Amino acid sequence: MAASDRPDPDALSYEEARDELVQVVNRLEQGGSTLEESLELWERGERLAARCEEWLLGARRRLEAARRGGDAASAESPEA
């Protein structure tokens, strides 16, 4: 797949970015690519990894916010 045919990592879901990142790593590990192809794969992998990290950080923030909201709600309601 040519670089221009691949979607922008910023438009990918976590699962899409993760799956493509796995494919990129596999291709790099197999070898056999030219130096230019390997560099393009590496750069794509870096962008995909950054996208996955964005998703994971966002999920962590949401969980922490939910936990804080849950803690505040439980502190306000008296227990028996």
N, C-alpha and C positions, 0 to 999 in steps of 0.2 A: 504494500500500500504506500503510495507516494505521500510525502509530507503534506502536500496540499489537499489530499483526500481525507486526511484524518481530522476529526473534530477538535476544536480548541479545548484543551483540558479544562478550562474554566466553565465550559458548558456541560461537563460530564458529571454524572452522579458518582457517589463514592464507589459503588460497585463497578461501574464502567471504568473508572480511572484505575482501580485496583486490578481489575482483570487485564486491562491493557498493559499495566506496569509489569504484571507477571509475564506476559508475552514478550515484552521488551527485554526483561532480564533473561528469559530463556534464549532469545535470539542472540544476545550478547554472550551468554555462556557457551552456546554452540560454536561460536566463532565462524570463520569462513566469510565474514563480511569485509568489505574494503574499509580502509581507515575512515574515509568520509562517511560511509554508511554507519560504521560503529559510532562515530561522533554524533551523527544525527540521532541514532538510537539513544545514546547516553543523554543527550540534551532533552529528548522527548521523555525519557525516564525521569529525569530531574523535575520536569514540569508536572508529570503525573504524580510523582511522590509528593510534591508540594501541594497539589490539589487534594490528595488523600489526607495530608496533614491538616489542611484547612477544614475539611469535613469533620475530622476527628476532634479538632479543637472546638469547632462549633457544637458538636454533640456533647463534649465535656462541659462547655458553658451552659448548655441547655439543662443538662443533668444537675449541675451545681445550682442553677437558678431554681429548678424544680425542688431540689432538696431544701434549699433555703426557704422557699415558699411553703413547703410541707412542714418545716421546723417552726416557721412563724405561725402557721395555722394550728399546729398542735400546742404551741405555747399559749395561744389565745383561748383554746377550748379546755375547760377544766376536765381532769380525769376523775373518775369516781373516787 
